[in-house]
Structures are given as C-alpha cells and as structure tokens.
Amino acid sequence: MKMKSDNIVLRRLTDDDAPHMATMANNEKIFRNVRDALPHPYTLEDAITFINSCKNHDPITTFAIEYCGEYVGNIGLVPGSDVYRKSAEIGYFIGEPYWNKGIVTTALNLITEYCFHDLGMIRVFTGVFEYNTASMRVLEKCGFEKECVFKKAVIKQEKIWDEVRFSKINPEFLVEENH
C-alpha cells in the first residue's frame, strides 16, 4: 500500500528504514513534542522494535514518510474501539532537516483521506502540547478544527501542560442527522 502526492510517498515501513528512523527520532526537539512512548535517546534497537511491531498490521496503520525517495519520518493512526470504532487518533514526526517544507501537511492530507475512504472512519483527531504551535498550524492548514483544551492534562519532561485537541470529520458525515 502506497499513497503519493508529488515528491511525498506514504508506504509501509521496512527494515531498511531503521537506521534512518533512529537518526531522525534521536532528537531532543522531536522528543519534546511527542508522547513518552518514543524513547529518548532513540536507538537503532528502538527503531527495529518499532518497525517489527508494525509489520503485521492489517489494515496498515503506520507509514513511513518518504520525501524525494528518502525516509524522513513516520505517520500513523490508532483506530478506536467499542463506541469509538469509527474514530482514529493520528500521530506523526518528521526529522528536523525536513521541517518547514510542507511534507507533514501533504502526509497528513494523504493519511486523512486514507482514514476516511479506505478505513471508513468518521473522525480523525490528535492532541498537541500547548507549546507546539507549528503542529497546530499544520493541522489547521489541513482542515482540522480545534475542539477543546484539556487543561493541565499532560506531563512532559516533569512539567504540566495543556493539551489542545484537533479533529477533522469525514465530509460524508457532516450532514446533520438526529439519532
């Protein structure tokens, strides 16, 4: 499974991505903006473990982001369950050398379309730490709307922060209905 737009491709992670992933993810600036599940420092062994954990996903929910043929980061979905089974949480990171090139904007648009059309989701959402204004701008460019602020909801590097929630609704479900 591949998704492509111009010089950006979303594709399944491969073993060959591990060294590049370890290099890109082992960055304090990235660690500050993601959940603690992403270790810091980030090692080659961490990358191999992560890639192996994604190999059997069916449908595929975690993708490598390629820019001009090079691995530059990851983007993925965590589908909900039970009453949240038509919602998915999105997460992403991209290596610092590739920031401010529009790569994440394109990747986010590609995976959102996949989420709605291939996976049949109604809603995709994410939480952003209050200080990560660059990620908020990307989400807004992609048509995500700020839903709410979870006050003092996260602890990152021993400090307490607000989390800003953004979501996008599948346009097919924007028609008002009473149920």
N, C-alpha and C positions, 0 to 999 in steps of 0.2 A: 504494500500500500504506500503510495507516494502522493503528495499534494505539491503543486508547483505554481509559483507566480513569479514571473521574470527570473531573477537570479537567486531566488529563495526556494528551497525544497524542504518539505517535512517528510521524513522517512523513518522507517524502523531503525532503532539503534543496532549497531553491530559491534562485535568485539574490537574492531579496528578503531572505534571511537574512544575507547578507554583512555589512551594516553592524552588525547586532546581534551577530553572531559576533565581529567584530573588537573591538567594545566589551567583550563578556564575556570573551573569551580574552586580552585585553591586560591581564593582572592578575598581578602577581608571586606572589600566593598560589596561583593556579592553576598557574603555570609551575613552582613548587617541587614539585608533586605529579604531574607528567606527564613523559613522555619528552621528550627534547630535540628530537624531530621537530616539536613545537609551538614555533614560533619565539617569541622574546621580545626586543624588543617584538613584538606581533602586530598586523599592519596590515590594512587593507581589502584590499590586494592578496593577502595571505596567505589571507584568507577566501575570496576569489574563486577563487584557485588550488585551494584545498581542495575547495570546492563543485564546481568543474569536474571534479576528479579522481574525484568520486563519482557523477557523472551517468550513467555507462554501466554501473554495477554491476548485474549480473543473476545471481543474485538481489540485491536491495538488502541491503547490509550496514551502511550508515551512515545514521543517522537524526537528524533534528532533534528535540529535546525541546521540546514546547510546554506551557506552563502558563497556564491561563486565556486561551488564544488567543495568547500571546506566545512567541516563540522565547526559550529560556533556556539552551540548551546542546546538546551532541551526545552520542550513544551509538552505539557501533559494534562490529562483530565482524570478526575476521580469521580466516577459515576456514583450517585446517591443510591440508597436502598430504601426499601419499605415505602412509605408515603413520599419519599424524596427521590424515587427511582427515575423520574423524568428531569432531574436536575443534575448538573455536574459542576464540580469545582475545578477551576483551571489554575495552573501554576507554570512558571517559566523562569529561566535565567539565560543570560547570554554573556559571553566573555567580554570583558571590558574593552578590548581593542575594537569591538564591533558595536559599541554603543553609539547612539545618535546617527544611525544610518538608515532608519526605517525598517530594520529587519524584524524587530519584535512586532511592530504594527502589522506587517504583512503576515507573519507567522500566526499572530492572534486572530486575524481575519480568516486565515485558512482553517485553523483548528475549530473556530466557532462555526464555520459553515459545515465542517465535518460533523461536529457535535449535533447540529440541528438536522442536517439532511441524511447523514449515514447512520447516526446513532439514535435519531428520533427524539432527542432531548427538547424540552420546552424552555429550559432556563439554564444559563451558564453563569457562574458567579466566582468571585475571588475576594479575598481580604488583603488589604495593603496597609503596611505600617504607616502611621501618620506622617512620618518624615520622608517617605518615598514618593515625592511629588512627580518624578519622572515616570514612574509606573502608572500613576493616576492619569497623567496626560495621555499616555499611550492608550489606556482603557477608554478614556473619553473620545479619543480620535477614532476608535473602533466602534463607537456607538454604545458603549457600556454606560450605564447611569449609576450615579452614586445613590445607594439605597439608604444607608444609615451609618452611624458611627457607633461602634461598640467601645464605650468609654473604659479606659484603663483595662483593656481585655487581654493584652499580651505582655509577656515578659521577654525582653530580648537584651542580652548582654547585661543582665541584672538591673535593667531599668524597665519601668512600667510605661506602656504606650497605648494610645488608642489604635483601634483597627478600623479602617474605612472599608466598607463593603460596597462592591460594584456588581451589577448584574446586567445581563442582556437577555431579552426574551425572544424566542423564535418568532419571527413576524407572522407565521401562520397561526399563532395563538394569541395575537393581540386584539382580536375581535372580542368585545365584551359579551360574556355569557353569564347567565345566572344558573348556579348549580346548587 
